[in-house]
Amino acid sequence: MTAVLGFVLRILIFIALYIFLGMAIWAIWKSVSAREPKPGNLAIPMLTLTSEVAGAVKSASFSSAEVLIGRDPECDFVLENLTVSAKHARLSFHQNQWWYEDLRSTNGSFLEDLRIEEPVVVKNDDDVSCGDVAVRINIRPNA
């Protein structure tokens, strides 16, 4: 009798294993075949930078994945102030967030009065100081 019971238990375990494998394969298939956008294919949210240099308000919008800030005319957002380095900072969009990175500027960068020494995530309405110039960051999410 124990041999028959052991055989029945083996068959039940075998059936349970196949049910588990079937459910796991079905769950993987559902996640792979889903029609949701993949994170790498998401559109970059519009970034608007606003600053005031020598009484003149300057504003620019960007839809590229990288924005260079500095005094150099080749920068995307030019700040004409002697406290701003030629290539002061970089804003880049990756991991579905905007990141601010100081490019070893002479006078440094500050986010809410904290010195930025490594890349940090910025959010909508953050104020970043490049030298003595305050830059307001506005991120407009995609519709």
C-alpha positions as CSV (number, residue, x, y, z in Angstrom):
1,M,0.0,0.0,0.0
2,T,2.8,2.5,0.8
3,A,4.3,1.9,-2.7
4,V,1.0,2.9,-4.3
5,L,0.7,6.0,-2.1
6,G,4.3,7.0,-2.9
7,F,3.6,6.6,-6.6
8,V,0.4,8.8,-6.4
9,L,2.4,11.5,-4.5
10,R,5.0,11.5,-7.2
11,I,2.4,12.0,-9.8
12,L,0.7,14.8,-7.9
13,I,4.1,16.6,-7.4
14,F,4.9,16.1,-11.1
15,I,1.5,17.6,-12.0
16,A,2.0,20.5,-9.6
17,L,5.4,21.2,-11.1
18,Y,4.0,21.3,-14.6
19,I,1.2,23.6,-13.5
20,F,3.7,25.9,-11.9
21,L,6.0,26.0,-15.0
22,G,2.9,26.6,-17.2
23,M,1.9,29.6,-15.0
24,A,5.4,31.0,-15.0
25,I,5.7,30.8,-18.8
26,W,2.3,32.4,-19.2
27,A,3.3,35.3,-16.9
28,I,6.6,35.8,-18.8
29,W,4.7,35.7,-22.1
30,K,2.2,38.3,-20.9
31,S,5.0,40.7,-19.8
32,V,7.0,40.3,-23.0
33,S,4.1,40.7,-25.3
34,A,2.6,43.7,-23.5
35,R,2.2,46.8,-25.8
36,E,3.4,49.3,-23.2
37,P,6.3,51.7,-24.3
38,K,9.7,50.5,-23.2
39,P,11.6,53.0,-20.9
40,G,14.3,53.5,-23.6
41,N,11.6,54.6,-26.1
42,L,9.9,57.3,-23.9
43,A,10.0,60.8,-25.2
44,I,12.2,63.3,-23.5
45,P,10.3,65.8,-21.4
46,M,10.7,69.5,-22.5
47,L,13.3,71.3,-20.3
48,T,13.1,75.1,-19.9
49,L,15.9,77.0,-18.3
50,T,15.4,80.6,-17.1
51,S,18.1,82.9,-15.7
52,E,18.7,86.6,-15.1
53,V,22.1,88.0,-16.0
54,A,22.8,91.7,-15.7
55,G,19.1,92.6,-15.5
56,A,18.2,90.7,-18.6
57,V,16.0,87.6,-18.3
58,K,17.1,84.8,-20.6
59,S,14.9,81.7,-21.2
60,A,15.4,78.7,-23.5
61,S,13.6,75.4,-24.0
62,F,15.3,72.1,-25.0
63,S,14.0,68.7,-26.1
64,S,17.4,67.1,-26.6
65,A,18.8,64.5,-24.1
66,E,21.8,66.7,-23.1
67,V,22.1,70.4,-22.4
68,L,25.5,72.1,-21.8
69,I,25.5,75.3,-19.6
70,G,28.4,77.7,-19.6
71,R,30.0,81.0,-20.8
72,D,31.3,79.5,-24.0
73,P,29.3,80.4,-27.1
74,E,29.2,76.8,-28.1
75,C,27.2,75.9,-25.0
76,D,23.4,75.2,-25.4
77,F,22.5,77.7,-22.6
78,V,25.0,80.6,-22.6
79,L,25.4,82.6,-19.4
80,E,27.5,85.7,-19.9
81,N,28.9,86.2,-16.4
82,L,32.5,86.0,-15.2
83,T,31.6,83.7,-12.3
84,V,30.3,81.0,-14.8
85,S,33.0,78.7,-16.2
86,A,33.3,78.2,-20.0
87,K,31.7,74.8,-19.7
88,H,30.1,75.0,-16.3
89,A,27.5,72.1,-16.1
90,R,25.6,69.5,-18.0
91,L,22.0,68.5,-17.8
92,S,21.3,65.1,-19.2
93,F,18.2,62.9,-19.4
94,H,18.7,59.2,-18.6
95,Q,17.0,56.7,-16.4
96,N,13.8,58.6,-17.1
97,Q,15.1,61.6,-15.0
98,W,17.0,64.9,-15.6
99,W,20.4,64.9,-14.0
100,Y,22.6,67.9,-13.3
101,E,26.4,67.5,-13.3
102,D,28.9,70.1,-12.5
103,L,31.9,70.0,-14.9
104,R,34.6,70.9,-12.4
105,S,33.7,74.6,-12.6
106,T,35.8,77.1,-10.8
107,N,33.0,78.7,-8.7
108,G,30.9,75.5,-8.4
109,S,27.3,74.7,-8.7
110,F,24.7,74.8,-5.9
111,L,21.2,73.2,-5.7
112,E,19.1,74.8,-2.9
113,D,22.3,76.1,-1.3
114,L,24.0,72.7,-1.3
115,R,27.2,72.3,-3.4
116,I,26.9,69.8,-6.2
117,E,30.0,67.6,-6.3
118,E,28.5,64.6,-8.2
119,P,25.5,64.2,-10.6
120,V,22.2,64.8,-8.9
121,V,18.6,64.4,-10.0
122,V,16.7,67.7,-10.6
123,K,13.0,68.2,-10.6
124,N,10.6,70.8,-11.8
125,D,11.1,74.3,-10.3
126,D,14.5,73.6,-8.9
127,D,16.9,76.5,-8.7
128,V,20.5,75.8,-9.5
129,S,23.3,78.4,-9.0
130,C,26.1,78.4,-11.6
131,G,28.6,80.7,-9.9
132,D,26.6,83.8,-9.0
133,V,23.8,83.1,-11.6
134,A,20.6,81.4,-10.6
135,V,19.0,79.1,-13.1
136,R,15.4,78.0,-12.7
137,I,14.7,74.5,-14.1
138,N,11.2,73.8,-15.5
139,I,10.4,70.3,-16.7
140,R,7.2,70.0,-18.7
141,P,6.0,66.3,-18.8
142,N,4.9,64.8,-22.1
143,A,1.2,64.6,-22.8
